Amino acid sequence: MIRNIHPSLMSQKDLNKFLEKINQLNQIVDLIKSNPKKRLELSKCNNHEDVINLTSKWGFKIGKRWGE
């Protein structure tokens, strides 16, 4: 017997989290394009955790994965 296997669809809640994270990342891009000091600060980060900590200080919340 052959079954149709459908992957789980993303919930609306997860989709909204995903889109919000993209929005936050785009805002960070805009910020560092217009603010050389912020760009320099970001360039000094050594790893993902450093980026999360720095951008959190700037008011962004990009640390969690969208599915969490």
C-alpha positions in Angstrom: 0.0 0.0 0.0 1.4 3.4 -1.0 0.5 6.3 1.3 0.7 9.9 0.5 3.1 11.5 2.9 2.7 15.2 3.3 5.3 17.1 5.2 4.0 19.1 8.2 3.0 22.6 7.2 4.4 25.6 9.0 1.9 26.9 11.6 0.7 30.5 11.2 2.5 31.2 14.5 5.8 29.9 13.2 5.3 31.7 9.9 4.7 35.0 11.8 7.9 34.4 13.9 9.9 33.7 10.8 8.6 36.8 9.0 9.3 38.9 12.1 12.9 37.6 12.3 13.4 38.5 8.7 12.0 42.0 9.4 14.4 42.4 12.3 17.4 41.3 10.2 16.4 43.7 7.5 16.3 46.5 10.1 19.7 45.6 11.3 21.0 45.7 7.7 19.5 49.2 7.2 21.0 50.3 10.5 24.5 49.2 9.7 24.3 50.7 6.2 23.5 54.1 7.7 25.6 54.0 10.8 29.3 53.2 10.3 29.9 53.0 14.1 27.3 50.2 14.4 28.8 48.4 11.4 32.2 48.5 13.0 30.7 47.2 16.3 29.1 44.3 14.4 32.3 43.5 12.5 34.1 43.0 15.8 31.8 40.1 16.8 33.6 36.8 16.9 30.6 34.5 16.8 26.8 34.2 16.6 26.4 34.7 20.3 28.3 38.0 20.1 26.0 39.2 17.3 22.9 38.2 19.3 24.2 40.0 22.4 25.1 43.2 20.5 21.9 43.4 18.5 19.9 42.8 21.6 21.6 45.9 23.1 20.3 47.7 20.0 16.8 46.6 20.7 16.5 43.6 18.3 15.3 40.1 19.2 16.9 37.7 16.7 18.3 35.1 19.1 15.6 32.5 19.0 15.0 30.2 16.1 11.7 30.9 14.5 10.4 27.4 15.3 11.2 27.7 19.0 
